[in-house]
Amino acid sequence: MSIDLKEVSNRQRIFAILGASSGNLVEWFDFYVYSFCAIYFAPAFFPGGNPTTQLLNTAGVFAAGFLMRPIGGWLFGRIADKTGRRVAMMISVLMMCTGSLMVACMPTYATIGVFAPALLLLARLLQGLSVGGEYGTSATYMSEIALRGHRGFFASFQYVTLIGGQLLAVLVVVVLQQTLSSEQLHEWGWRIPFVLGAITAVIALYLRKSLSETTSDASRSKEDAGTIAGLLKHKAAFMTVVGFTAGGSLIFYTFTTYMQKYLVNTAHMDPKIASAVMTFALLVYMIMQPLFGALSDKIGRKANMLWFGTLATLCTVPVMHSLKDITNPYAAFGLIIFALAIVSFYTSIGGLIKAEMFPTEVRALGVGLSYAVGNAVFGGSAEYVALKLKDSGVESTFYWYVTVMCFIALIVSLQMKDTSKEGHLVHEP
């Protein structure tokens, strides 16, 4: 059911954002729980080699899931622009449920040999396709339904729930670590989070059925709606999003999903302590998002992006070097929070600034596909590249790689318009 946004009350908008973001949380919990459980299930699917090699193999499968994101961004973007945001979001969460259930029930290498990692890869590709569609459609929906003049604040809840999914994944792992032995976690305990993910995805599907549609019949019936031809009319916007998404996604995954492994594998921190550090760090990071989103409503989206690009370029190398030899978990927490505050300048408005760059008829496609391309190539490969460089004995090269990509994001941001004043959503209700 479509709605007239001019007649939607503030209360209805808030409830719509909560409904959309609840499904978003489940999607990202399902996707990220793989990364946080990798330490325990890696030997079950890749029994040979040292711990770094095993993590490298699981990170490769994790990265492969990201390679499906451009396809998901295109497929679900087309569905969202031609048939509606609600339909696309329902399909994506159902697909994520299927992927999680596959991993939860999957036989190990000891049972079916090389078919085990092959099936693991298949499940991750399915989840990658789902998440590739989830980001664009949920970012578009939440940007369109958000309160005018406060879009930065309300749209930031996409990343609140995205980070919330990560946080929930870490919390589940922490609880399992406290209740199960290391042997139990390696043998069967790692399956529990995937079962929980599949169950909660069904709940999210039910919640999304009640969402109202934000697009009109007129926009969905346009000849260019959801088409690559229509998107090519906005090539500059597309390349701008790819440009700043590359650096933004890379540093985001560096200080979130990869950081737990970095603390364990490089700083030699106890896995339980590292999980606790990341749990509290992600909690603070989640709370930061509305604050930085509201800041963009005051100073503009471009100013946020310039602060992000500048600080990320200057601070990544010293922060990573400091964490490399850190022994105090409180000091590690402080450094990670500092880094995540820098990242928040980007993540709080990441979905909104993309949505503001495209017109309604190709908005979901434009947001989803451009984000997915930059995210798949640079964000999804973050762990793999970091571990590969560590395995080659040149780990510090990764720090400079992140720095260079953030500098490119800074250059792109210098050239873009302030979408909070000149974007496509400015004149929409």
C-alpha positions, 0 to 999 in steps of 0.5 A: 500500500502506497502512502502520500508522504505529505499526509504522514504524521511524525508518529507514523514516520517514526514507527515506519523507521523502527519497522524498517530498521528492525529488519535491517538489524536482523539482516546484519546480525545474520551476516556478521555472526559469520565473522565473529564465529570464524575463530571457532568454526574455521578448523571444521571447514578448513582443517589444515594449516596454522590459525592465520591460514584458517582465518585467511580461508574463512575471510576469503569466503567472507569476501566472496559474499561481498562479491555478490553485493553488486548483483544484489544491489542491481537485482533488489534495486530494480525490484524496489524501484519498479515494484516498491521498497517494501517488497524488496525488503521482504524478499531480502530478509527471507533470503538471509534467513535461508542462508543462515539456516544453511550454515546452521545445519551444514556438515563439516569437512570431516563428514563430507570433505571438500563439499563442506567449504563449497556449501559454506561458500554457497550460503555466503553467496546467498547472504551476500546477494541478500545484503547487497539488496538490503542496504540500498532498499532500507537506506532509500526507504528510511531516507524517504520516510525520515522527517524533513530537516532531521533526515540526518538524525533519523536516517542514521538509525540505519547504521544504528541497526547495522551496528546493532546487528554486529553488536548482537552478534558479538554479545551472542558470542560472548554469552556462548564463551561464558557458558560453553567450553572452548571444545564445545564452541569448536565442536557445535556451539558456533552453530547456535548464532546461525539458528538464532539468526534464522529465527529472528529473520522470520520475525523481521519478515512479519514486521516488514509486511506491515510497512507502507510503501513510500513510492507512487504508482507514477514513479514506479511506472516510469520507463527509466524506473529501476533500469541501468539506462536510467541510472546512467543518466546520473553517472557523476553521482554513481562514481561519487558514491563509489569513490567515497564508499571505497574508503568508508567501507574499508575503514569501517570493516577494519575497525569493526569486524576485523578488529576483533581478529586483529586484537587476538591475532596481532596484539595477542589479546585473549579472545574473551577479552577482545570480544568484551572490548569490541562489545563495549566499543560497538555499543558506544559506536552505535550510540554515536550515530544519531549524534553525528547524523544530527550534526550533519543536519546542522553543518551539512553532509559535505562538512561531515564527509570532509571531517571524515576524510581528513581525520581518517587520512591523518589518524589511521596509521598511528592508531593501527600501530598503537593497537599492534603492541597494546596490552591494556584492554582499556587503552585498546578500547579508547583507541578503537572508540577514537577511530570509530568516532572518525568513521561515524562522520561517514557511517551516520549519513552513509545511506542518506547522502547516497539517497539524496544523490538520485531521483525516486525512479532510480534511487534504490538502484543507484544507492544499492549498486553504487554502494555495493560496487565500492563495498564489495571491492574494498570493504569485503576484502578488508579482512582478507587483505589484512591477513594476507599482508600479515601472512607475508610479513608486511602487515603495516602495508595494510594501514597505509592501504586504508589511509590511501583509500580514505584520502581518495574519499576526501578528494571525492568529498571536496568535489561533491555538492552538499546534498542536504541543500542541493540533493534530490530529497530537498524538495520531497515531503 
